[in-house]
Amino acid sequence: MQANTFSAGASVVPSSKVELTISCRNLIDADIFSKSDPMCVVFTKQFASDRWREFARTEAIMDTLNPDFVKKIMLEYYFEERQMLRFDVYDIDSQSADLSKHDFLGTMECSLGEIVSAGRLKRALKGPKANSGSIVVSAEELSSCKEEVHMTLRGEGLDKKDFFGKSDPFLVFYKANEDGLYTITYKTEFIKNTLSPKWRPFTVPVRTLCNGDLDRSIKVECYDWNSNGSHEIIGSFLTNLRELSQRGCSFELINEQRKLKKGKKYKNSGTIFLDDYKSVPVYSFIDYITGGCQLHATMAVDFTASNGNPMDPKSLHFNNPSYPNQYETAIRSVGEIIQDYDSDKLFPALGFGARLPPDGRVSHEFFLNGHTDNPYCEGVEGILSAYKHSLNTVQLYGPTNFAPIINHVARFAMERRGGTDYFILLIITDGIITDMPQTKAAIVNAARLPMSIIIIGVGNADFADMDILDGDDVRVSHNGVEAERDIVQFVPFLEFTAKRPGDTLISTQARLAKEVLAEIPEQFTSYMKARGIKPRPPLERGSSLASGVGLPS
């Protein structure tokens, strides 16, 4: 189903957005004392290219050889192209993003067309053993439905499944496919030792639950959680979104095996109550941008001595007239994308960790252009010019402190929380952070503001602390207070700019920019959504675009 994007006199490549659901069966057991903890990594191969590129990862599921991954993979489907995909399955052994640190379980290659044609494609995995299990990939074309539902559910009188306790219940939602089978769409948390669970309120996109069809069948199963992954069914029921929208409804859980065994004596295995239901529109990053929201990027550069003497060719700050250093590449990669969303093209550019003229005082918050009251640089070239100016006027020193820079930008984000502005801080650094407690506190504070932080690590230093700040797995906290949102993205420069056959400076910059900016739209919309801020209609954006609002000095 195509969204309504008709524009007279224009040309558009016909495509559809499809959603892939991935499951595996009978995987290799790579763990000694438990079952494998599988995750699937999806790779794509660009048209007319032989190079595989990582596209997405599912979540990891603990202790199972038969995972049904909840995370969906969204792809644009082009009929006229053979879009090759590769699915690699790993047993996750740590929090590392490096796939070489995990056990490889198997792989499968196919085209997107094969999956779309089959609807549900099942193939054997090629892995370390002759029989490495199988993978099942289902595809469904997505509707343009832009709504989500908020639900609060509880249970009463559930069957007791644990010998020494009650049950540890959780719910799994499935949507009906055209072939009569069901595909997993959502899973709640499990609640320990209760027959009357109250699950946390949750939110699911309507197109995930039923692809916008209110009468499409939805199956809900209730399970008793077990630590070894062998969860036991308590019961299930069928419904649809139209029925769920009738607030206050309840559903009997039916366990077909118990019903068959008990016959007429069987009543049910418990009741699920829908205490709250709400359908709300979902606004996209594009909705806010076309409504006039401005992005403001601040560049912050590490001038600590660990970078090396700028006159030394081995220095990360070395000025090579024939090829940009890592700092210059990072500035240009991100700046050229961000400047398209800022009407005045004026960027504050700051430095930290240097001794400043004339007295040699150490500063963790100075303006690269040498001014005392105006940090602005005109466009990307202005930032690069100011960066080179600072290299010739300051002395590299230390230590590596992030908190002053983060708090600097946060002060201005605090003044513009109404949805017309969003602030992005890019920190480029080579070293191990020395003010971790203060930085964590600054991030927890900034997470409440319209602000994101990107950290690019240059050189070969140990960046383990940066992974702590990038709260993808464990949210950053300070003094027991957790960050409201995940607003930090860390990218190791060398990992995404390693030379590949046919690489050019432009392709290297594009690859870095894509990785660096990947999380910004979601972080942006999470702030707007949490504050209940709706985008303005495009016709109301004139005053915002004409204002040239930038970060105040």
Disulfide bonds with the S-S distance in Angstrom:
none
